[in-house]
């Protein structure tokens, strides 16, 4: 009986280290784990979206863009009809983006290019890519067992913005501004009145999401996004802390997700986008 405490302590220590090891263990990552699926739409009104995406090889290009990710098992990216619900979600190793959500983005795009160099195509390409990357962020957190401090929806937005900023300066600016524009369409006026359901949602409000992505862009490159502060799209008070916010994001991405990225393939991110984006923009301009 005199030796029991020592034995018990040894057993407990062994169990603790065994448990921690299992909790932190991640299945060995493999290349080429991104798959895709174009599901035929149920609603005939969505057929043009399906056809244009398939003809433009949108998911194939996204597969190539996400190719540097080293995942332990396959991730499928799918577009499908959702019975009228404009939604996107990740579940069971599948990222699903609904035709209804893509239709809403097309409907909300301006009829013409906007002042300041933001094209109609940018207001479509930005939020569409952001949605796919946002849901991929959820998948990465889950499949690689990445710890998330704060709300995962905000972290997924940050993941999407960070990837966009790796696509080259001109493309990064277009995509960040296009995404912010889409969120800004739902901004309230100067005097804010919002339903409680919106404030209690797991997502930040559209206004917060617009300011957050502008802040990440400005924090990453103050010269590239200088005008968003000069024109007060991003309030100066928030802009003052954006460099620190981006540094925190960059540290987290580098430390936690960086080890699961093929650095050689990652350097081709902007090459993949540049090779296909001109055709996509030209196609959207004709619509």
C-alpha positions, -999 to +999 in steps of 0.1 A: +000+000+000+029+024+006+039+022-030+004+027-044+006+065-047+038+063-068+023+036-090-009+055-094+010+087-103+030+068-129-001+053-145-018+087-146+012+103-162+013+076-188-024+080-195-021+118-198+007+117-223-009+089-242-042+109-244-024+141-254-005+123-281-037+109-295-055+142-293-028+160-312-022+132-337-031+141-373-034+114-400-005+116-424-013+141-451-014+132-488-012+152-520-040+156-546-068+152-521-092+178-537-121+164-557-150+182-572-186+176-584-210+195-606-245+183-596-272+189-622-295+217-608-331+209-598-342+244-607-341+251-645-332+287-637-299+275-623-289+256-654-270+286-669-249+288-638-241+251-639-232+253-676-210+284-673-191+270-644-186+236-661-176+252-694-152+275-676-138+246-655-144+266-624-141+237-600-111+222-618-093+255-614-103+256-577-090+221-574-056+232-588-056+263-566-061+242-534-037+215-546-009+226-523-030+216-493-018+183-478-049+167-463-052+133-446-082+122-467-101+135-498-121+167-497-149+171-523-160+206-535-195+205-548-221+228-564-257+217-561-293+229-557-305+234-521-343+235-525-344+273-526-320+280-497-291+303-506-264+286-485-230+271-484-216+247-458-190+220-449-199+186-436-184+151-438-155+161-459-177+178-485-178+216-492-212+224-506-221+256-524-257+261-534-267+274-568-291+296-549-263+314-532-244+319-565-276+332-581-280+357-553-244+370-559-251+374-596-284+392-589-267+416-564-238+425-588-240+461-602-251+465-638-219+483-647-183+487-635-179+509-604-159+540-599-124+535-586-115+506-609-137+479-594-154+459-622-187+442-621-168+409-626-148+416-594-180+420-574-189+384-586-155+367-586-145+380-552-175+368-531-178+335-551-142+326-544-145+339-508-174+315-502-155+284-515-124+294-495-144+301-464-160+266-464-126+251-473-113+269-442-138+250-421-127+218-437-090+225-431-096+233-394-115+200-390-094+177-411-061+189-398-073+194-363-063+230-362-072+248-329-093+279-333-095+307-308-126+328-312-155+321-335-147+296-363-168+316-388-145+346-383-115+323-386-129+309-419-133+344-432-096+351-423-085+319-440-103+330-472-088+365-471-053+352-465-054+329-495-067+357-517-038+379-506-014+352-519-027+355-555-007+385-565-012+422-557-036+432-585-058+401-580-057+403-543-069+439-544-097+431-568-109+400-548-107+417-514-126+448-526-152+427-545-159+406-514-161+437-492-185+453-517-208+423-516-209+424-478-215+461-478-247+458-498-263+446-465-249+474-444-274+494-423-273+532-423-255+554-398-282+547-372-282+510-368-313+489-360-309+452-363-330+422-354-317+402-324-315+371-346-288+388-367-268+399-337-269+364-322-259+346-355-226+326-355-215+347-384-204+384-379-228+409-393-223+418-430-209+452-420-184+436-397-173+411-423-168+440-448-146+459-424-127+428-413-117+418-448-107+454-456-086+455-425-068+422-433-060+436-468-048+470-454-028+453-427-011+431-453-003+460-476-010+496-466+001+510-499-020+487-520-051+494-499-043+530-489-074+544-507-098+523-486-088+544-456-085+577-475-121+573-487-132+561-453-144+527-465-123+515-435-125+539-405-091+553-395-095+541-360-097+505-371-070+509-397-045+518-370-046+482-356-048+463-389-011+457-393-012+439-359-043+419-369-027+408-401+005+398-382-015+376-359-033+360-388+000+355-407+016+339-376-013+315-371-014+305-408+023+300-409+026+281-376-005+259-378-014+254-415+020+261-431+034+227-423+005+212-443+012+231-475+034+221-503+056+252-506+066+245-542+031+242-554+020+271-533+042+294-553+020+287-583-011+300-566-011+333-585+000+316-618-031+293-616-054+323-611-037+345-637-039+318-663-077+316-661-091+349-646-090+369-678-114+345-695-137+344-665-138+382-663-145+385-701-173+359-698-189+377-668-187+411-687-208+396-715-236+386-692 
